[in-house]
């Protein structure tokens, strides 16, 4: 989302600055967070505070979570697309009822925490000032909506935090620095009998199966003798460590991923691992507010029964393979520039990596859904669906109008939802995913599968996250394409559309923008006809590769043309243009070279304002670098003078004018580069100036890739005496 909205900026300007290093508990008691977690049945709680004068939320208190998992969310910019930041910016509650909605509305959160949980984010407001935000997580079995009691409890907590924070500000009490969050233990039952706890410990030690306990940070607190024997390590070497960090055979990203899923989602997680040489163990994790209990039993290498296998699969998080492909897709999208790049990348990545046999990508344009790319579908079928009205009742359009993803495991499911559906694409299952940018659907992604597919919750979430990443990339790409088109229009408008025809003179011109930026720069050239058999040529380079440089280039070109048309000499043209530039005082300088051609007498007069020298290829193939008296860059000294130099330009000679982008290369002396250019010009026959211009450009681009500066090139050749 965009920056902080101006209508509430003043509401978060606190009257004092942060001072001493007290922790968050000096202002907000720990019991406020642990109490709201306990009373609402939440599994995890985060209390964010907004330090005075800052635009970054700081995590002050956290409950029911490990520091390792909470660390990425310790600081959240106010303009981030994160639930608590949205809640504060929009001054309203955010409720995410499941994994799929989280992935759809917050793709980044869905990728980092691809687990099934519910989330509420509420702003902490008091006296018209925003003091922070409260975030609570519940396991997936919580009802789809908050009860009125739970909402009241959360609201009371927010009011109390705002009141305490305001009291501290008004009284001048030291406010916390909030360098690191304070992690709180989850509320525990108060009636636990110590004797019963000791008896339970003895009971687990006598069990024949393995038992161990992890804290919320994944560190081993206890393991019974049977468990130590099964994992093949002594308890002393395991206690206080994360098992997957000390047991070589458990060093698998999937193991740690399952622990993280158990902590966040508060759901039982199971997996099988092989202890060398060939001992298979079955691990069952049972999370609670204080840690994770783990049950370890021997397992056969063979798959278990279908019913048990289905139960285990349903509880598992997104697969490591799915996360790998999603991360790879997100990384690849950062390299895509325009819309065409994004479409091609999506088709290349999604079809092989995520299982669909076909893909269609549509974007909203003038009230219709336009197909901008497809893979695996017939072109004639895509033409039939291209341009559907946004009022039509088609699944791809419904995804746009409702902003909701829909999944159809079979054609029968699709037929029930859309009775008029016709089986015409050869697919057996479908996913229709909205492309959402800043809460606004801008298109849809259709995935077709060639076999029925159940679409379990984890897969739905990962596909929804994928669509969110794709939507953001498409939005950036469309913005880039718009800027690129604007830059192209501006550049072509400022440069000559076509050079005028002058009898007896062959001309070739080329312009190449820098390899980075807006594809627009300050290089320019012009050919201005004069009296019969005469012409003035100008080439120049304004600092920069942006719209400011381009605008100044347009002014300089206009000034040069005006003075040349008035019959001024090359030195006078530069002197008058220089005075104009210093009067404008744009803060930019420019180089320029003017050449006046006298075709009747085979002569040329030149003057330079700090510009690279022209190169003259004589009819016999010999080349000269026309090093002129140096003149100051335009825009430095309004009283600068520019001397003119005259030399011969017989028929068949080639005069090459260029900007420094043609010859400059990091680590190479520019004089050596100009000498190389002269040598290349001498060895290339000038029969076709267009071919010669392309050859010179090609060599320049090979030598300086990636190109960091614009290139302008102008070649002139008198063909015969007029």
C-alpha positions, 0 to 999 in steps of 0.5 A: 500500500502507499504512504501514510494518509495525510488526514491522520498523520497529525493523530500519531504525532506524540507530544514528547520523545522517547527517553530511557531504556525501560522495557514495555512492561514499565508502561503496559503490564504483562498481564494485559496481553496474557489476560486478553490471550487467555480470555479470548482463547487466542493462541498467540498475542502481539502488542505493537506500540508506536514510539513518539515521532516514528513511522515504524511500529515496534513489537513491545510484548509477545505471548505464545510465540518464540523469539525466532518466529516473532523476529521478522515482525518486530518492526513494521513500517506504517505503510507496509501491507501487513494486517496491523499496519492496515488496521492502524492506517484505516482505524478499523479492525482486520479479521482473517478467517483462514489461511486462504483469505490471509494468502489472498489479502496479504501474499507476503504474510501467506508466503512467510507463514503458510499455516492455517490460523485466524487473525485479528488486528485492532488499532489502539486509539485514545484521545484521537491519537493512535498508540499502536495495535493489538494482534491475536491469533487463533487455531483453525478450529475457532469459529469463523467470527469473533463473539461479542464477548471476545470483541468486548475483551479486545476493545477493553484491552486496547482502551486500557493500553491507550490509557496507560500509554497516554498517562505515561506521556502526560506525566513525563514518565520514561518511555521504552526504547523497544529495542527487542520485544518482551516475550511472555509465557502463556497463561497457565492453569493455577491449580496444577498440583506439584505432586501430580506433575512429579508423578506424571514425569515418573509415568513418562519415564516408564513408558516404552514409547518415546516422549519429549517436550519442546519449548516454544523456541523448539529447544528440548526440555525433557526426553524420556529414556525410550525417546533417547534410545530411539533417536540414538543420543543421550539426553545430556547432549539433547537438552537445551538444544533444538533436535534438528540442530544436534541430530544430523539425520534430522537436519531437514528444512521440512522438520523445522517447518513442521515445528513452526507450523505446530507453534503457529497453527496450534494443530497436531503435526506428524512426519516420518524420518529415517535414522541411519542406517535404516531405522524409521521413526514416526514423530507426532507433535502436539502443541499447546500454549507453553510448548510442544509434546512429541510422541516418538514410535518406530515406523515401517518404511512402507506407507501406512493405511490410507485412512491414517495417511489422509489424516496426517496429510490434512494436518501438514503445512504447505509442503517444502516443495511448494514453498520452494517453487513459490519462493523461486517464483517470487524471486523470478518476478523481481527480474520481470520488467514489463507486462509481457515479461511477467506473463511469459514468466508466469506461464513458464513457472506456474505450469511446470512447478505447480501442477496445472496443465493449462493457464490463462491470465486476464486483466481488466480493461475498459469494463472487460476481461482481456486475455493477456497470456495463456499456456496450454489452452488453444488460441481459438478458445482464448479468443472466444473468452477474450473481452468478456464483460465484467457483468457476465456470469463466468467463473473468471469474471466472478473472481474479479467482481467478488475478489474471491478465489474459487476451486472446482475439483471436478466438472460436476462441481463446476456444473453445480455452480454454473449450470450453463457451463460447457466442458470445452477446454478438456480440463478436469479441475479448475482454480479461478484466482483473483489478482488483487492489488491494494484490495482492488481486483485487477484481473484473474488467473485461471488454472486448469488441471487434466485430472480431478483434484481435491485442492486441500487447504494448504494448496489453496493457500499457496495458489492464492499467495501465488496469485497475490505475488503475480498481481503485484508484479503485474501492477508494477509491470503495467506502471513500468510499461506506462512510464516507458511509453511516456518516455518513448513519446517524449523522446521521439517528440523532442528528437527530429522525426526525420532528418530533412533531405539536402541535395548532395548529402547522405545522412544516417542518424541513430539514438540509443537510450541508456540501459537503465532508467526511463529510456530517456536522456539528454542526448540530441542531434539536429540537421538544419538546412541553410542557404543552397548547398549549406546546412548546420549540424548539431549534436549535444549531451545534457547531464542525466537520463531523466525527464529533466534532462530531456526537457532541457535538451528540448530547450537547447535544441530549439535555441541551436536551431533558432540561432543556426537559422539566423545565419550565426557561425558555429562559435556564435551559436554556442555562445548564444545558447550558452547564455540562454542556459546560464540564464535558465540556471537548471543546475545541469550542464551540456556539451555540444558540437556544431558543424556548418557544411558548405557542400559547394566548396567541400568545407566544414566549420566546427566549434565545440563546447566540451564535446567529444571530437568529430572523426573525419574519414577521407575518401581514401580511407584515412581518418582524422580526429578533429580535435578543436580548441576546447570550449567550456561546457554550456551553462558554466560561464555566460561570457565563455567564447567558442572558436570555430575551426575550418577543414575540408569535406570533399565528396565521399568523405564521412563526418562522424558526430557522436556523444560520449556513450559511443566511446566511453567504457569503464577502465578505458581512456577516452582518447584511446577509445576515440582512436579505436573508433577512428580505426573502425571507421577507416576499415568500414566502406561507407557505401551504405551509411545506415549499415555503417551506423549500425556497425558502429553501434553494435561494436559500442554495445559489445564493448560497454554492455551493460550500457550506462549512457545514451548514444547519439550518432550522426554520419554525414557524407557529401556524395557529389559536388552540387 
